[in-house]
Amino acid sequence: MHALVIDDSRAMRKVLSKILGDLGFSVVEAGNGQEALERMQSEAVDLALIDWNMPVMNGYEFLQAVRAQPSWADVRLMMVTTETGIEEMTKALAAGADEYVMKPFTKSDLVSKLGLMGFRREATP
């Protein structure tokens, strides 16, 4: 499985990439939504973890752009963000996010949400 981690924080990208890598995903990273769309043009992606607040193109705009493309209909999208308001969560889910995780989170929080999305691959020994 291939995952795309989108966050303007390099440290957060590394944390998320490590967790996904431990679960058996191959991971690519992007620093904003526009860079992520460019990555998706050339790389197959099964899952994207998306920060909301980023320069150039924010996570909500990225979410809308992906859901507007029929060819990306099967890509699973999870918002991973500091936006903790019910309004933001509702807005993201209505726009097509499959799950929503609030920062700070634990590895088990993320693994649990991935399980709800159908990604149940266990870490390799």
Phi and psi in degrees as a GROMACS rama.xvg file:
@    title "Ramachandran Plot"
@    xaxis  label "Phi"
@    yaxis  label "Psi"
@TYPE xy
-115.095  130.374  HIS-2
-121.218  149.225  ALA-3
-120.237  123.379  LEU-4
-105.603  121.499  VAL-5
-119.719  110.68  ILE-6
-161.121  140.8  ASP-7
-78.2849  -10.0001  ASP-8
-91.2897  115.267  SER-9
-59.7597  -40.0323  ARG-10
-61.637  -43.3905  ALA-11
-66.8451  -38.6251  MET-12
-58.9018  -42.3499  ARG-13
-65.6056  -42.35  LYS-14
-59.8711  -51.0201  VAL-15
-64.8243  -40.4468  LEU-16
-62.8968  -39.0813  SER-17
-64.0765  -46.4365  LYS-18
-60.0073  -48.5572  ILE-19
-64.3089  -41.1012  LEU-20
-60.1736  -41.2414  GLY-21
-63.1509  -24.8929  ASP-22
-90.5906  2.29927  LEU-23
97.4955  5.22017  GLY-24
-80.5974  146.007  PHE-25
-89.3995  138.752  SER-26
-126.925  136.24  VAL-27
-120.675  157.398  VAL-28
-124.487  154.403  GLU-29
-143.231  146.159  ALA-30
-90.7274  -7.80061  GLY-31
-163.384  172.41  ASN-32
-63.0871  -38.1617  GLY-33
-64.4911  -44.9955  GLN-34
-61.4096  -38.0232  GLU-35
-65.2321  -41.9224  ALA-36
-61.3488  -40.3134  LEU-37
-62.9573  -40.9824  GLU-38
-61.5466  -42.0958  ARG-39
-67.7188  -22.1695  MET-40
-65.7891  -31.6712  GLN-41
-113.566  -9.41815  SER-42
-130.954  136.051  GLU-43
-70.3933  133.378  ALA-44
-129.634  131.407  VAL-45
-97.1418  -28.5164  ASP-46
-144.931  138.287  LEU-47
-127.134  130.784  ALA-48
-103.4  124.346  LEU-49
-126.46  124.439  ILE-50
-78.007  152.848  ASP-51
-84.9281  -52.0226  TRP-52
-91.191  101.525  ASN-53
-143.29  154.004  MET-54
-74.4036  171.738  PRO-55
69.0243  -67.6568  VAL-56
-141.479  119.793  MET-57
-78.2083  173.178  ASN-58
-64.2473  -36.3661  GLY-59
-65.851  -42.2525  TYR-60
-63.91  -39.0392  GLU-61
-62.3989  -46.4513  PHE-62
-55.6411  -46.7736  LEU-63
-63.0785  -41.3949  GLN-64
-64.909  -41.1457  ALA-65
-66.6553  -46.1006  VAL-66
-69.2579  -16.0973  ARG-67
-80.691  -11.237  ALA-68
-101.89  109.915  GLN-69
-56.797  -30.9109  PRO-70
-68.665  -15.8184  SER-71
-107.603  17.9178  TRP-72
-60.5498  -29.1765  ALA-73
-87.5572  -6.25956  ASP-74
-70.3937  127.78  VAL-75
-86.4439  133.888  ARG-76
-122.174  125.856  LEU-77
-123.79  121.424  MET-78
-77.1953  131.644  MET-79
-128.332  100.428  VAL-80
-149.955  162.486  THR-81
-83.5241  -6.62801  THR-82
-70.713  105.505  GLU-83
-105.33  0.111284  THR-84
-74.5764  146.121  GLY-85
-62.2577  -31.0849  ILE-86
-64.4845  -44.284  GLU-87
-65.6232  -42.8275  GLU-88
-61.249  -46.9289  MET-89
-61.7077  -42.8002  THR-90
-61.2968  -45.3063  LYS-91
-66.4314  -44.048  ALA-92
-65.6124  -39.24  LEU-93
-65.4116  -30.2119  ALA-94
-81.9755  -6.69723  ALA-95
120.679  5.25425  GLY-96
-66.386  141.411  ALA-97
-86.0574  -31.1663  ASP-98
-149.108  168.53  GLU-99
-144.904  120.992  TYR-100
-120.529  132.13  VAL-101
-96.6673  135.738  MET-102
-81.5135  142.587  LYS-103
-77.6805  153.912  PRO-104
-135.76  164.989  PHE-105
-104.978  165.082  THR-106
-58.1166  -41.3554  LYS-107
-65.9019  -33.387  SER-108
-59.051  -47.7784  ASP-109
-66.1602  -44.6031  LEU-110
-61.8706  -39.4054  VAL-111
-62.0464  -46.3874  SER-112
-64.0523  -39.8662  LYS-113
-61.436  -39.0633  LEU-114
-61.6883  -41.7318  GLY-115
-62.0873  -28.0121  LEU-116
-86.4659  -0.903195  MET-117
96.8359  2.5731  GLY-118
-95.1614  101.571  PHE-119
-115.763  15.3589  ARG-120
-63.2177  132.149  ARG-121
-88.2887  157.691  GLU-122
-62.4135  143.923  ALA-123
-82.1934  145.193  THR-124
